[in-house]
Amino acid sequence: MVAQVNAAEELATAPMGAFHRRFALLMGLIMFFDGYDLFNAAYVIPLVRRSWQPSPSLIGVMLSAGIVGLAIGSVLQGVLADRYGRRRVLVAALWLLMATNLLLAVVVRGPVAFAAFRLVLGLALGMVTPLVLTYLNEWTPARCANTYVTWVFQLGLSLGGICAGLAGVFLTADHGWQALYYTGALSVVVAIAATLWLPESLPYLALKGRHDRVRHLLSALRPDRAALYREAPLVQPRVAVKASAWVLLAPLYRRNTLVHWAVGFLSLFCVHGLTGWLPTIVVARGAAMSSAFAYGTLIMVASIFGGMAAGWLADRWRSRVKTMAGGYLMAVLAMAGLGVVTGGPATVVLVAAAGFFIFGAQAVLNNYQAMCYRTEVRGTGLGVAVGLNRVGGILGPSVIGLIGTLSAEPLYVFLVLASAALLAGLISLLGGTEITAAGQESEAQGFRQADADASMACLDPSI
């Protein structure tokens, strides 16, 4: 008798191969344009400020409008992706991303229109980010989950942010700020590639009983076992719960859900408050516009190494919680130092350190959030988490803008950011519970267990 094949086990134990490399390239390119569009508003603001003369509060609205869209898109994609599939929603979001970039370049001529179109752009980005995280976590072998996910995600995101800064330096002087969005419209190449090649999530297909497609994708993933996949019966995953936002607060998920909601809120408050306002603060301190772009680019370069280092440490230490907490607490020191130091090499070091630690912690948090949930609720869980976290991102630029209205002294800005990072670190350290590699594989084992609670017990060692 031929043994049954469990798709989730095959994914968790698969060796890294050509499929993973192609998949990483596509996901990395998607995150490249995600990062480019996410961070380029910070480089547009100093340029349009001279011609539109918006108040600091209105600048905060212009920066936050895109993040409002991010929050809406994050929650919306979760509902759609768990119901209709990851592929359809991600491909649609990529086409919307390209179209909105083009409209921003062609149509917008004032701050209100800018905020409106950034809202739509954020809606598309809000769908892209959690879907990429869901995809990566559902296709990654268990033994290297943190390294693979954080490297692909953070490398793509950060390189996109870096290119936004480079485009600001080399294109806007001759072609205006619109050049940033014409460049963003080049994401049409990635939208075409995703339309032609992006596979559907294999765990999602297994849940829906689409066994022929599951066999095909397993054969592409592990060609050495293709003959087995053609003949062996497939284990039909058992849906333990119906996808619903209320499930996220059930006893099984509640503690980790509340922790990563709170930590994510504070983390994105810091990320968007820092990246959105640092170029403007640098110019206000008397630096040239080119210096503003350089510091913004420095943060993104540092974030690459921060994300890669954090993912490697999380796998090596087998602890996402300690890695996250350490990153946030080190970011406290860097941002507090930026409030005191006003220039010179020390500022360069502190800006790099802030990007390294805050983005490193955020990269591990992204993976931690996705790992908290089973397949049938992962899209919803990650979407709601990212959506609520984006509220912190919305408030970051807005609160910093309000502080700038009340006082021109940057010290208060960095003290607020340092306080948020400190709170994120303490909540991570005191409230988070580890989700181990064994916990990741428990989903596969749980398909053959009669007791749904037992199948998920290893999510929390205290259960």
C-alpha positions as CSV (number, residue, x, y, z in Angstrom):
1,M,0.0,0.0,0.0
2,V,1.3,3.4,-1.0
3,A,1.8,5.8,2.0
4,Q,-0.3,8.9,2.1
5,V,1.4,12.2,1.2
6,N,0.9,15.2,3.5
7,A,1.5,18.4,1.5
8,A,2.3,20.5,4.6
9,E,5.0,18.0,5.7
10,E,6.4,18.0,2.2
11,L,6.8,21.8,2.3
12,A,8.2,21.8,5.8
13,T,10.9,19.2,5.1
14,A,11.7,20.1,1.5
15,P,15.4,20.9,0.7
16,M,16.2,24.3,-0.8
17,G,16.1,24.0,-4.6
18,A,15.5,25.8,-7.9
19,F,11.8,26.4,-7.1
20,H,12.7,28.2,-3.9
21,R,15.3,30.4,-5.7
22,R,12.8,31.4,-8.4
23,F,10.1,32.0,-5.8
24,A,12.5,34.1,-3.7
25,L,13.4,36.2,-6.8
26,L,9.8,37.0,-7.6
27,M,8.8,37.7,-4.0
28,G,11.9,39.9,-3.7
29,L,11.1,41.9,-6.8
30,I,7.5,42.4,-5.6
31,M,8.9,43.7,-2.2
32,F,11.3,45.9,-4.1
33,F,8.5,47.9,-5.6
34,D,6.6,47.7,-2.4
35,G,9.5,49.3,-0.6
36,Y,10.0,51.8,-3.3
37,D,6.4,53.0,-3.2
38,L,6.2,52.8,0.6
39,F,9.2,55.1,1.3
40,N,9.3,57.5,-1.7
41,A,6.8,59.9,-0.2
42,A,9.5,61.0,2.3
43,Y,11.6,62.2,-0.7
44,V,8.6,63.8,-2.4
45,I,7.7,66.0,0.6
46,P,10.8,68.2,0.7
47,L,10.4,68.8,-3.0
48,V,6.7,69.7,-3.1
49,R,7.0,71.7,0.2
50,R,8.7,74.6,-1.7
51,S,5.9,74.9,-4.3
52,W,2.8,73.9,-2.4
53,Q,3.8,75.4,1.0
54,P,1.8,72.8,3.1
55,S,1.8,73.2,6.9
56,P,3.5,70.6,9.1
57,S,0.1,69.2,10.0
58,L,-0.8,68.9,6.3
59,I,2.5,67.2,5.6
60,G,1.6,64.7,8.3
61,V,-1.7,64.0,6.5
62,M,0.1,63.6,3.2
63,L,2.5,61.1,4.7
64,S,-0.2,59.3,6.6
65,A,-2.8,59.1,3.8
66,G,-0.9,56.2,2.2
67,I,-0.7,54.4,5.5
68,V,-4.4,54.7,6.0
69,G,-4.7,52.9,2.7
70,L,-2.2,50.3,3.9
71,A,-4.4,49.6,6.9
72,I,-7.6,49.2,4.8
73,G,-5.8,47.0,2.2
74,S,-4.2,44.8,4.9
75,V,-7.5,43.9,6.4
76,L,-9.3,43.6,3.1
77,Q,-6.8,41.2,1.6
78,G,-7.1,38.8,4.5
79,V,-10.8,38.3,4.0
80,L,-10.4,38.0,0.2
81,A,-7.3,35.8,0.3
82,D,-8.7,33.3,2.7
83,R,-11.9,33.0,0.6
84,Y,-10.7,33.4,-3.0
85,G,-7.0,32.5,-2.9
86,R,-3.7,34.3,-2.4
87,R,-2.8,34.5,-6.1
88,R,-5.9,36.4,-7.4
89,V,-5.6,39.1,-4.7
90,L,-1.9,39.6,-5.1
91,V,-1.9,39.8,-8.9
92,A,-4.8,42.3,-8.7
93,A,-3.0,44.4,-6.1
94,L,0.2,44.5,-8.3
95,W,-1.8,45.9,-11.3
96,L,-3.5,48.5,-9.1
97,L,0.0,49.5,-7.8
98,M,1.3,50.1,-11.2
99,A,-1.8,52.1,-12.4
100,T,-1.8,54.3,-9.3
101,N,1.9,55.2,-9.7
102,L,1.1,56.3,-13.3
103,L,-1.8,58.4,-12.2
104,L,0.2,60.1,-9.4
105,A,2.8,61.2,-12.0
106,V,0.2,62.4,-14.6
107,V,-2.7,63.8,-12.6
108,V,-1.6,65.1,-9.2
109,R,-0.8,68.9,-8.8
110,G,-1.7,69.7,-5.2
111,P,-1.5,68.3,-1.6
112,V,-5.1,67.1,-1.4
113,A,-4.9,65.1,-4.7
114,F,-1.6,63.8,-3.6
115,A,-3.1,62.5,-0.3
116,A,-6.0,61.0,-2.2
117,F,-3.9,59.0,-4.7
118,R,-1.5,58.0,-2.0
119,L,-4.5,56.5,-0.2
120,V,-5.2,54.3,-3.2
121,L,-1.6,53.4,-3.6
122,G,-1.5,52.5,0.1
123,L,-4.6,50.2,-0.5
124,A,-2.6,48.2,-3.1
125,L,0.5,48.1,-0.9
126,G,-1.6,47.1,2.1
127,M,-2.6,44.0,0.1
128,V,0.9,43.2,-1.2
129,T,2.9,43.1,2.1
130,P,0.8,40.6,4.1
131,L,0.3,38.4,1.1
132,V,4.0,38.2,0.4
133,L,4.6,37.3,4.1
134,T,1.8,34.7,3.9
135,Y,3.3,33.2,0.7
136,L,6.8,33.1,2.0
137,N,5.8,31.4,5.3
138,E,3.6,28.9,3.5
139,W,6.4,27.8,1.1
140,T,9.5,28.0,3.3
141,P,11.1,24.9,4.8
142,A,10.8,24.9,8.6
143,R,14.5,24.6,9.4
144,C,15.4,28.0,7.8
145,A,12.1,29.9,8.0
146,N,13.4,33.0,9.7
147,T,16.5,33.4,7.5
148,Y,14.7,32.7,4.2
149,V,11.6,34.9,5.0
150,T,13.5,37.9,6.5
151,W,16.2,37.9,3.9
152,V,13.8,37.8,0.9
153,F,11.4,40.2,2.5
154,Q,13.8,42.7,4.0
155,L,16.3,42.7,1.1
156,G,13.6,43.5,-1.4
157,L,11.9,46.1,0.8
158,S,15.1,47.8,1.7
159,L,16.6,47.9,-1.9
160,G,13.3,49.5,-3.0
161,G,13.6,52.1,-0.3
162,I,17.2,52.7,-1.3
163,C,16.3,53.2,-5.0
164,A,13.6,55.6,-4.0
165,G,16.3,57.7,-2.4
166,L,18.6,57.4,-5.4
167,A,15.8,58.3,-7.8
168,G,15.2,61.4,-5.6
169,V,18.8,62.4,-6.0
170,F,19.4,61.7,-9.7
171,L,16.0,62.1,-11.3
172,T,14.0,64.8,-9.6
173,A,16.5,67.7,-10.2
174,D,15.8,67.5,-14.0
175,H,12.4,65.8,-14.2
176,G,10.6,66.9,-11.0
177,W,9.1,64.8,-8.3
178,Q,6.8,63.1,-10.8
179,A,9.8,61.1,-12.0
180,L,9.6,59.1,-8.8
181,Y,6.2,57.8,-9.8
182,Y,7.0,57.2,-13.4
183,T,9.8,55.0,-12.1
184,G,7.3,53.3,-9.8
185,A,5.1,52.4,-12.8
186,L,7.9,50.1,-14.0
187,S,6.3,47.6,-11.6
188,V,4.3,46.6,-14.6
189,V,7.1,44.1,-15.3
190,V,6.5,42.4,-12.0
191,A,2.8,42.5,-12.4
192,I,3.2,40.6,-15.7
193,A,5.6,38.1,-14.2
194,A,3.3,37.4,-11.3
195,T,0.3,37.0,-13.7
196,L,2.2,34.4,-15.8
197,W,4.1,32.5,-13.1
198,L,3.0,33.1,-9.5
199,P,1.6,29.8,-8.1
200,E,-1.3,29.6,-5.7
201,S,-0.5,28.9,-2.1
202,L,-0.1,25.1,-1.8
203,P,-1.6,24.8,1.7
204,Y,-4.6,26.8,0.4
205,L,-5.0,24.5,-2.6
206,A,-4.9,21.5,-0.2
207,L,-7.6,23.0,2.0
208,K,-9.8,23.5,-1.1
209,G,-9.3,19.9,-2.2
210,R,-7.6,20.8,-5.5
211,H,-5.4,17.7,-5.5
212,D,-4.3,17.8,-9.1
213,R,-2.8,21.2,-8.7
214,V,-1.2,20.2,-5.4
215,R,0.5,17.2,-7.1
216,H,1.7,19.5,-9.9
217,L,3.2,22.0,-7.5
218,L,4.8,19.4,-5.3
219,S,6.5,17.9,-8.3
220,A,7.9,21.3,-9.2
221,L,9.0,21.8,-5.7
222,R,10.6,18.3,-5.2
223,P,11.2,16.8,-8.7
224,D,12.9,13.7,-7.1
225,R,9.6,12.7,-5.5
226,A,7.4,13.4,-8.6
227,A,6.6,9.7,-9.1
228,L,5.4,9.4,-5.6
229,Y,3.2,12.5,-5.9
230,R,1.5,11.1,-9.0
231,E,0.5,7.8,-7.3
232,A,0.1,8.4,-3.6
233,P,-3.1,9.6,-2.0
234,L,-3.0,13.0,-0.5
235,V,-4.0,13.8,3.1
236,Q,-7.0,16.2,3.1
237,P,-6.3,18.9,5.6
238,R,-8.9,19.3,8.2
239,V,-10.2,22.8,8.8
240,A,-10.2,23.3,12.6
241,V,-11.8,26.7,12.6
242,K,-13.6,29.0,10.2
243,A,-11.6,32.1,9.1
244,S,-12.9,34.9,11.2
245,A,-11.4,37.9,13.0
246,W,-13.0,36.7,16.2
247,V,-11.0,33.5,16.1
248,L,-7.8,35.5,16.5
249,L,-8.8,36.2,20.1
250,A,-9.7,32.6,21.0
251,P,-7.6,31.1,23.8
252,L,-5.5,29.3,21.3
253,Y,-4.2,32.5,19.7
254,R,-5.1,35.3,22.1
255,R,-1.8,36.0,23.9
256,N,0.4,36.1,20.8
257,T,-2.3,38.0,18.9
258,L,-2.4,40.8,21.5
259,V,1.4,41.0,21.8
260,H,2.1,41.3,18.1
261,W,-0.8,43.8,17.6
262,A,0.7,46.1,20.3
263,V,4.3,45.6,19.3
264,G,3.5,46.1,15.6
265,F,1.6,49.3,16.3
266,L,4.6,50.7,18.2
267,S,7.1,49.4,15.7
268,L,5.5,51.0,12.7
269,F,5.0,54.2,14.6
270,C,8.8,54.3,14.9
271,V,9.5,53.1,11.3
272,H,7.2,55.6,9.5
273,G,7.8,58.4,12.0
274,L,11.6,58.0,11.5
275,T,11.7,57.4,7.7
276,G,9.0,59.9,6.9
277,W,10.5,62.8,8.8
278,L,14.2,62.3,8.9
279,P,14.9,63.9,5.5
280,T,12.8,67.0,6.5
281,I,14.5,67.2,9.9
282,V,18.0,67.0,8.3
283,V,17.1,69.9,5.9
284,A,15.6,71.9,8.8
285,R,18.9,71.5,10.7
286,G,20.6,73.3,7.8
287,A,21.8,70.4,5.6
288,A,21.6,70.4,1.8
289,M,18.8,68.5,0.1
290,S,21.3,65.9,-1.1
291,S,22.1,65.2,2.5
292,A,18.5,64.5,3.3
293,F,18.4,61.9,0.5
294,A,21.7,60.4,1.7
295,Y,20.4,59.9,5.2
296,G,17.2,58.3,4.0
297,T,19.2,56.0,1.8
298,L,21.5,55.2,4.7
299,I,18.6,54.0,6.8
300,M,17.5,51.6,4.1
301,V,21.0,50.3,3.5
302,A,21.3,49.6,7.3
303,S,17.8,48.0,7.3
304,I,19.1,45.3,4.8
305,F,21.8,44.2,7.2
306,G,19.5,44.6,10.2
307,G,16.8,42.3,8.6
308,M,19.3,39.7,7.5
309,A,21.2,39.7,10.8
310,A,17.9,39.4,12.8
311,G,16.6,36.5,10.7
312,W,19.9,34.6,11.1
313,L,20.0,35.3,14.8
314,A,16.4,34.2,15.3
315,D,17.2,30.8,13.6
316,R,20.5,30.5,15.5
317,W,19.0,31.4,18.9
318,R,15.7,29.7,18.1
319,S,14.0,32.7,19.6
320,R,12.1,35.3,17.7
321,V,11.0,37.0,21.0
322,K,14.5,37.7,22.2
323,T,15.7,38.8,18.8
324,M,12.8,41.3,18.5
325,A,13.2,42.6,22.0
326,G,16.9,43.1,21.6
327,G,16.4,45.0,18.3
328,Y,13.9,47.4,19.8
329,L,15.9,48.1,22.9
330,M,19.0,48.8,20.9
331,A,17.0,51.1,18.7
332,V,16.1,53.1,21.8
333,L,19.7,54.1,22.3
334,A,20.2,55.0,18.7
335,M,17.1,57.3,18.5
336,A,17.8,58.9,21.8
337,G,21.3,59.7,20.6
338,L,19.9,61.3,17.4
339,G,18.0,63.7,19.6
340,V,21.2,65.0,21.1
341,V,23.8,64.8,18.3
342,T,23.3,67.4,15.6
343,G,25.8,66.5,12.9
344,G,29.2,64.9,12.0
345,P,30.2,61.2,11.9
346,A,28.2,60.4,15.1
347,T,25.0,61.3,13.3
348,V,25.9,58.9,10.5
349,V,26.6,56.1,12.9
350,L,23.3,56.7,14.9
351,V,21.1,56.9,11.8
352,A,22.6,53.6,10.5
353,A,22.1,52.0,13.9
354,A,18.5,53.2,14.1
355,G,17.8,51.6,10.7
356,F,19.7,48.4,11.5
357,F,17.9,47.7,14.8
358,I,14.4,48.9,14.2
359,F,14.1,47.3,10.8
360,G,15.8,44.1,12.0
361,A,13.2,43.8,14.8
362,Q,10.3,44.6,12.4
363,A,11.5,41.9,10.0
364,V,11.4,39.2,12.7
365,L,8.0,40.5,13.9
366,N,6.6,40.0,10.4
367,N,7.5,36.4,10.5
368,Y,6.4,36.0,14.1
369,Q,2.9,37.3,13.1
370,A,2.5,34.9,10.2
371,M,3.6,31.9,12.2
372,C,1.0,32.4,14.9
373,Y,-1.9,31.1,12.7
374,R,-2.9,28.0,10.8
375,T,-3.5,28.1,7.0
376,E,-7.3,28.6,7.1
377,V,-6.9,31.8,9.2
378,R,-3.4,32.9,8.3
379,G,-4.5,35.5,5.7
380,T,-7.1,36.9,8.0
381,G,-4.8,36.9,11.0
382,L,-1.9,38.5,9.2
383,G,-4.2,41.0,7.5
384,V,-5.8,42.2,10.7
385,A,-2.4,42.4,12.4
386,V,-0.8,44.4,9.7
387,G,-3.9,46.6,9.4
388,L,-3.9,47.4,13.1
389,N,-0.2,47.9,13.1
390,R,-0.6,50.4,10.3
391,V,-2.6,52.6,12.6
392,G,0.7,53.1,14.4
393,G,2.3,53.9,11.1
394,I,-0.4,56.4,10.4
395,L,0.0,58.1,13.8
396,G,3.8,58.2,13.5
397,P,4.1,60.9,10.8
398,S,1.0,62.7,12.1
399,V,2.3,62.8,15.7
400,I,5.7,63.9,14.6
401,G,4.1,66.6,12.4
402,L,2.2,67.8,15.4
403,I,5.3,67.9,17.6
404,G,7.1,69.8,14.8
405,T,4.2,72.4,14.8
406,L,4.6,72.9,18.6
407,S,8.4,72.9,18.7
408,A,11.1,73.1,16.1
409,E,13.5,71.2,18.4
410,P,14.1,67.7,17.0
411,L,15.0,66.4,20.5
412,Y,11.4,65.9,21.3
413,V,10.7,64.0,18.1
414,F,13.5,61.4,18.8
415,L,12.5,61.1,22.5
416,V,8.9,60.1,21.4
417,L,10.3,57.6,18.9
418,A,12.7,56.2,21.5
419,S,9.8,55.8,24.1
420,A,7.7,53.9,21.5
421,A,10.7,51.5,20.8
422,L,11.3,51.0,24.5
423,L,7.7,50.0,25.0
424,A,7.8,47.6,22.0
425,G,10.9,45.9,23.4
426,L,9.4,45.4,26.8
427,I,6.1,44.0,25.5
428,S,8.0,41.6,23.3
429,L,10.2,40.4,26.1
430,L,7.6,40.1,28.8
431,G,4.5,39.1,26.8
432,G,5.7,37.1,23.7
433,T,5.8,33.3,23.6
434,E,8.0,31.3,21.3
435,I,6.7,29.6,18.2
436,T,9.3,27.0,17.5
437,A,10.2,25.1,14.3
438,A,8.3,22.2,15.9
439,G,5.3,24.4,16.2
440,Q,5.6,25.3,12.6
441,E,5.5,21.7,11.6
442,S,2.6,21.0,14.0
443,E,0.1,22.1,11.3
444,A,1.2,19.2,9.1
445,Q,1.0,16.7,12.0
446,G,-2.4,18.2,13.1
447,F,-4.0,17.1,9.8
448,R,-3.9,13.6,11.1
449,Q,-5.0,14.3,14.7
450,A,-8.5,14.0,15.9
451,D,-8.1,16.7,18.5
452,A,-7.7,20.2,17.0
453,D,-6.5,21.6,20.3
454,A,-3.8,19.0,20.6
455,S,-2.6,19.7,17.0
456,M,-1.9,23.3,18.0
457,A,-0.6,22.8,21.5
458,C,3.0,23.4,20.5
459,L,2.2,27.0,19.5
460,D,2.5,27.9,23.1
461,P,4.8,25.8,25.4
462,S,2.5,26.5,28.3
463,I,-0.4,24.7,26.8
